[in-house]
């Protein structure tokens, strides 16, 4: 591996299925490069744009698209880059075909998270349809995924011809709420490939499927829990969840898999909740990883144009002060107004922020008007 600090193996070893079952260069990069509509994976893996992104890893500067990993590392945390680099063996088949797959199984989901969108949640799509803000150009990712899944599955299985061990990162929607995920994993077991498969679930922690977590079935299983706050605030942020059920499910995951970690998507809506979430993680012996929200842009802490303490006084003098300093670093005057308008549109469907975080509600209202 080249001895250059920003070098990243991810674009050489990992394939990312994307919205409408296309492909992306990375799930963390911003902006992302996407495959052309209908472009076969074989063509995408040799695409000049992907090759150019790969070549940018050999420079001594961070590629501009990779700022989210840079921020994680500068804050003292691990990033996707560092984690994958540590797990990858540079062998004869390096880069020839993926040894890792980041699989987005459509948008079937049981929650409507504020920082998510219709491409990743069927509930959000329904909510936007009900209040008539679903884009006319919206194409249901589930329908597209089903039409493309057979070919995508074939590409995934080909990885076992190149590599002794294959890592599958399973996303949705909510992968543990998706029958296609269950059927695919059972197929891997029946094909005798489970012992060569490392599984990574990204889950909202509201669902469990003991059938998939039988001891000794898989080479390794880790579960990344998407949690952005605790208690009732978590219930507001991730509409449809029940915190008591999440706590119970976390105990199941801790007993059933090899590793459990909490992933927090940091936005204006939860930046002040970091200390409470960190305390919960410490209490339960869980690592906490923080990733900056990039979109929607008006929820990004970088875009916040008003006083920092309005949304982040809890972290000003804490171990999270690094993120406090980032607030407003790319401020946009219209961000709060857009955020306020967006939340208000769902007033007839979702619960009122004022009942769950009156301080944040007041900060948004004051700064928007």
Steps between C-alpha positions, in 0.01 A plus 500: 500500500643842412642683801291812445271614778176558306533178295173307509440145382121541499448587129726208401328230704143605576200528271214727602153439367304822502165663448295315240762220523767692312856518633703765684868562561454518878224535759690769693630719217320828440419559223481145372565363153220277373473252218302585189139372487503132412881478503607139574726448797786366287497827306478710818797320658710613200335842467755782438330712766550230762858451382563874539362487855724202575803684365425798725580272796867497403555871558623652826185710535153403614259485202241773550219241489649323802456775760262293715765233563757775556276661763454167681875440510583856606255462788700197616257240370525215251357556152381266228841552341699388804270209584507355149873560460563293812293209371621481139775269378688624195514180295503391138128570460507844662271724299410238241157436650348623826570314821245722673144592402295785641149387411200732511192277500246748366319736737272274705510643851286523812612848608498858373821664624530875456848479349393235248301519175259312277782318320590321822163475676167379368332670799647837407384448141148438630512802730611727216233355276234577762605863534563535127872578503627176347697603188326420173825345379509255791562141391426239764842349585334176608357436155833575335687287753275200435556524126879521544551267796560180302792651308638676808484175696696326224771769522521459876535121480783540247710659776533158663691385188765767564521523878511260794283731710235745381358782711136594448375827645120485506290814488153610399261639590523276802674173406356304793151603386561371148413144396737513202792540740390196697456291185842599367678413824325165518616437142861569602465247781358239261784563252755436772632858483402622846833405658674718238268795557546794734170681560454864593144608577405868510177495697272739685491245786123462492505153343665172591512170310654226719490260206778695328732510800556135583834462674782382274307537175695797360868586488429817698198717573496862609200723548509876460214659689372826355424707810497879512368567850348319797156476657209703369727721285605185313133422443448843343811484282421153369123514466335167575758356740452416868803558719416219744498250212831632370665451839370142516618424146846638572541239773406229249759622249770515766436135585457370144771659282874558507499879520248780554566868438285813503504730197369852549414725208576847630268782398352822634220288644716292734835672552398598855402139575855368462588493872187300588558256215864463597398430860260230383770338289749502786240349733441214256861450395445617142734695275350822360592611147388839372447594137407845370171528316552641152144497366251651534740792506278716723531244784880497483677660797736659247209700356363638829510883469403610853665485843660164573380489859139499384541141387821376665562650842525147647815420301680835513740391773486125459685226318283590200629859475653410162148480357402821678774677310368364168154649546441775246836451330316506164199700619213572266254772607198316360572170679283553809203624300521194276527273804200662668291473183595136453404398854173694491384313189472179701302658785184300430689167488791503742538610858572860597866582570390745771378207711834318479765771484352844575842665502582384144147587388544853635847537340369406159195727527698800624775462240254444215284806560 
